[in-house]
Amino acid sequence: MKLTIRYIVFVLLFSCATVASAQIGQHRNDFSIGVNGGYTLSNVGFTPKVTQSLLGGTTVGLSWRYVCEKYFSTICSIYGEVNYTQMGWKERILTTDNQPVINAVSGLPEQYSRTLNYLQVPVFAHLAWGKEHSGMQFFFQLGPQFGYLLSEKTTTNFNFKDRNTADRSNVVCAQDTMAVENKFDYGIAAGAGVELSVPRVGHFLLEGRYYYGLGNIYGDSKRDYFSKSNNSSIVVKLTYLFDVVRTKH
């Protein structure tokens, strides 16, 4: 626990240091707000291992950005979001020779997935290079992300009492009937992308992002079944921002 808190503190200090170091550059006072939406691919890092494929979902929310400085060619800002995001895991239920496990009752390949619906708040140090007022930029951003579980939904095509555990190559299935224990989620996210700025219209950002959870969705003590159960996700999203306050040039 102490180690993960140090990671969060490090990223926060990195964000502050980035902005502070830019104070010898050209001052900016640009504030923008907008909306974002995209697609997520996620899984959960279980120990003991649970064989999975990536679970698809959606993300949508509000965005804001404050540009504070231009340091040489680097445009420095703080960027944040408040999102509704679907995460979770999808199990690959296979035999030892990588064939689907057939349920004895239904005669169908067994399927299982769990969708976790989060309210997420990422806050990033946002660094960009390129055309500041009209044209294209490339950007990179890094920072902490916090989430709170709103709800969860299980999708399966078999009854738990009838599942075929005899033919499974991975017999770990305790997670199938366990509700999430830790609703608060936290970790580190990083992304990169391009931005198109159109005068009097706004800013359009296309980004790929990766999130790695530092907390576990289940208990991780010696008495608990899983020693690790952290979220991770890949996100592709499109954001639109319009200027509320703009530096006069």
Secondary structure as UniProt FT lines:
FT   HELIX           2..21
FT   HELIX           22..24
FT   STRAND          26..47
FT   STRAND          52..53
FT   STRAND          55..71
FT   TURN            72..73
FT   STRAND          74..91
FT   TURN            96..97
FT   TURN            104..106
FT   STRAND          112..130
FT   STRAND          135..156
FT   HELIX           160..162
FT   HELIX           174..177
FT   STRAND          184..198
FT   TURN            199..201
FT   STRAND          202..213
FT   TURN            222..223
FT   STRAND          228..245
//
